[in-house]
Every structure is written in structure tokens, then in C-alpha cells.
Amino acid sequence: MGIFDSLKGLLKGSKDPASEDASQSAKSSKNPKNAKAPKTPKKPAKKGTAPNRTKCDVELRFERLRSSVSGTMGNFFLAHDRQLDRKVGVKICDPEKVDLFEARFKGLKKPTEGEIAMQMDHPLVMETLEHGETTRGERYLVMEYIAGPNLQQVVQSADANLVAGKRINLIRQMAQAIQYVHRKEFIHRDICPRNFICLPDLVGLKLIDFGLTVPATPPFMAPGNRTGTPIYMSPEIVRRRPTDKRVDIFSFGVSAYCLLTFEFPWNIVETTGRAALQHDTLPPIDIFERYPDLQPRIGRAIMSCLAPKPEDRTPSMDKFLQQISGIDQETAQAE
């Protein structure tokens, strides 16, 4: 089965647990004397940034529904949460990777991934329900479940019919999600298609994974922190220069370019850190060479995000959203 077939299966979504509960309730109501009170899923504690103080036995609490997928800072799996009685996503952080990353910020009181994720409350950002520590000493996060593919799978499918009429909306939502994170005064630092989960039928998406996220303050923007997904890294990260929110804008530009053309902005044969070194030595291939009929304003806006020098780059996601305001179609139209 090819990736397109896999995607079609994903895009069909899954049964809504709420509809199943409603069906059971309707059956019980036919015999009110014998009917039991409908089972109400337990809700997580009122949202805050503090971790769950009780250590979590992962295997006891979660029924794994899908095998783990490796991410930048840990493993993710789909599960049924026996405590919350709902389908969730679970991330188990890799202790060695976490310690190595956070050692760079020793003495700066960096918030953990869970603490950062719990601060995010936006319809275009994956909701984190809980975070804490497992009985094995690993950090974990419990997140809402979305029955859709990640954007990387969509890009890899290279199927224009799959995304026909949907890409402008997806790009706008990507920008709005990053805009929100920046307004919360954080830098995501790992913007890439893999870290956007699409809703069924590609009607929208949500940003995920705050494993490399840092506060947007001078101590965390000092040179030297070269982390992220190499082919999406900005030149200032690759070259270990001072950083700011514009590193996310560059990575967003690469992601949007890939979604529109199904190709990277550079001719590459590998996606390692070595390939990322050309981000400020070779200019990106003009997006109009690969998509001649692209709406001019969106093409120019994306190319501006890819400027190697931060001072030449689109300064903020606010500005990018202004540049594409009013655009509904991705093909060229008279302006």
C-alpha cells in the first residue's frame, strides 16, 4: 500500500467516541428502570503549568493503540487513557536528549516542554492535557488525539489532488499558530511539516511538539544552540549565531514552499546538517520556477521568509499574514 492509500485511510477519520456514548445512552433510555447512569469520562484537572505530582505507570494507565513513532526529543504513541477514558496521544521524552538539550541553559530556569505546552491555549495548537514524570523517571505528556496525517506525509505524497483548494488555508493556519506561539513570547525552534497534524480531510491543522522551544529572551537566544530539523534550520542556527523569532519564520518558509511545490527550496541529495550549510551560501530556487501559476503575492511572501539574512527576512508572522490577507486561491489571478 502506497503513502497515498495510507493517507486516504487516515483522512477518513475515525468514529467519534462521543457519538458512541450517545448511542449507548439512547439504548439505555428505552428501559429507564434498569438503565445505569451514562459513563462520564473523567476530566483532567483544571489546566495549569504544574506537573502531575503522582508518577505515572505508563503501561498500567495507557492501552497502546499504535506503535511508537520517534520524534526529535522522544517517542509518541496513540493510546486509550484508562484514567481519562478517552483516546489520547502520549509522548515519552528521552531523558538523555532532554538532559543534553537543557544542559545548554543551566542556571536559566528554563521551563520544561510540559510547562510550555500547558501554557498554549489556541485552536491551532495541539492541546496538552497533562504532563509529569513516569515511574521510570521519564517526562511524559498527554495530548488530545487528532485522526489525521502529519503535514510531512501530505508533502511526501506529492499528490496535488489531495491538497487541491486547501493549501492556502493550511499555510495561513500554520502562520497563525506560529504567530500565537510568538505572542506568548516563545520560539518554537522546530517548525517543519512533521510538527503539524492535519485534521481529517485536510480542513485544518494544529502545531505540535515543544521539545526544543525556548523563551524569547536574550539568555535563550545566545549563539551556539544548534538544534532542530536540519533541512528546515535557519542559517543563523546552522552557523551558531544569535537567534530570535525569525528562525521560526525561515523554517515556516521552507515548510510552506514544500507544501506548494513538493520540493525543497534547494537542490539537495541529503537532509543532514551538511546540506543545511548551503542555506546561506546558495540562494533558494525561486518558487515560481517550480510553480509558475502560483498566486504572486503568496509566492513573494514565502520567498521573503527564506531570506538568508534575518534583517532581510519577513520580520514577523503578523507581517506575513498581512502580506497574504484576502488570498483565497493559490493560482495566479488579476489583482
C-alpha positions, 0 to 999 in steps of 0.5 A, a space after each residue: 500500500 502506497 503513502 497515498 492509500 495510507 493517507 486516504 485511510 487516515 483522512 477518513 477519520 475515525 468514529 467519534 467516541 462521543 457519538 458512541 456514548 450517545 448511542 449507548 445512552 439512547 439504548 439505555 433510555 428505552 428501559 429507564 428502570 434498569 438503565 445505569 447512569 451514562 459513563 462520564 469520562 473523567 476530566 483532567 484537572 483544571 489546566 495549569 503549568 504544574 506537573 502531575 505530582 503522582 508518577 505515572 505507570 505508563 503501561 498500567 494507565 495507557 492501552 497502546 493503540 499504535 506503535 511508537 513513532 520517534 520524534 526529535 526529543 522522544 517517542 509518541 504513541 496513540 493510546 486509550 487513557 484508562 484514567 481519562 477514558 478517552 483516546 489520547 496521544 502520549 509522548 515519552 521524552 528521552 531523558 538523555 536528549 532532554 538532559 543534553 538539550 537543557 544542559 545548554 541553559 543551566 542556571 536559566 530556569 528554563 521551563 520544561 516542554 510540559 510547562 510550555 505546552 500547558 501554557 498554549 491555549 489556541 485552536 491551532 495548537 495541539 492541546 496538552 492535557 497533562 504532563 509529569 514524570 513516569 515511574 521510570 523517571 521519564 517526562 511524559 505528556 498527554 495530548 488530545 488525539 487528532 485522526 489525521 496525517 502529519 503535514 510531512 506525509 501530505 508533502 511526501 505524497 506529492 499528490 496535488 489532488 489531495 491538497 487541491 483548494 486547501 493549501 492556502 488555508 493550511 499555510 495561513 493556519 500554520 502562520 497563525 499558530 506560529 504567530 500565537 506561539 510568538 505572542 506568548 513570547 516563545 520560539 518554537 525552534 522546530 517548525 517543519 511539516 512533521 510538527 503539524 497534524 492535519 485534521 481529517 480531510 485536510 480542513 485544518 491543522 494544529 502545531 505540535 511538539 515543544 521539545 526544543 522551544 525556548 523563551 524569547 529572551 536574550 539568555 535563550 537566544 545566545 549563539 551556539 544552540 544548534 538544534 532542530 530539523 536540519 533541512 528546515 534550520 535557519 542559517 543563523 542556527 546552522 552557523 551558531 549565531 544569535 537567534 530570535 523569532 525569525 528562525 521560526 519564520 525561515 523554517 515556516 518558509 521552507 515548510 510552506 514552499 514544500 507544501 506548494 511545490 513538493 520540493 525543497 527550496 534547494 537542490 539537495 541529495 541529503 537532509 543532514 546538517 551538511 546540506 543545511 550549510 548551503 542555506 546561506 551560501 546558495 540562494 533558494 530556487 525561486 518558487 515560481 520556477 517550480 510553480 509558475 501559476 502560483 498566486 504572486 503575492 503568496 509566492 513573494 511572501 514565502 520567498 521573503 521568509 527564506 531570506 538568508 539574512 534575518 534583517 532581510 527576512 519577513 520580520 514577523 508572522 503578523 507581517 506575513 499574514 498581512 502580506 497574504 490577507 484576502 488570498 483565497 486561491 493559490 493560482 495566479 489571478 488579476 489583482 
